[in-house]
Amino acid sequence: MGESRSHKTTANRLARRLGTDYHSDKGVDIVTDSVAIEVETEGNVSDGIRQLQGHKKPVYIAGANQATVEEALEKTTGTTVGVMDSQGNIVKPSARQKRWR
């Protein structure tokens, strides 16, 4: 199954906003020194949450549309995974803090 237009548009928008690149191949979509973001479309949120496992930095599911944001809020309840909308506005903060050593 190919990448949806809304997924690609959202991922590129957020990557530009963070001054980084969107990685459409395997792995987390957007990774910077301070955050990891997995862009998802409706019905794929659980996969995105799994993709973010293992990251110590703050992690977010970015919903490509409002229905996906609502699904992500429901599925991330009680987790450290944060949620943002397609514009990069944080709807639920990530409970993970960047660890300094």
Secondary structure, 3 states (H helix, E strand, C coil): CCCCHHHHHHHHHHHHHHCCCCCCCCCCCEECCCCEEEEECCCCHHHHHHHHCCCCCCEEEEECCHHHHHHHHHHCCCCCCEEECCCCCEEECCCCCCCCC
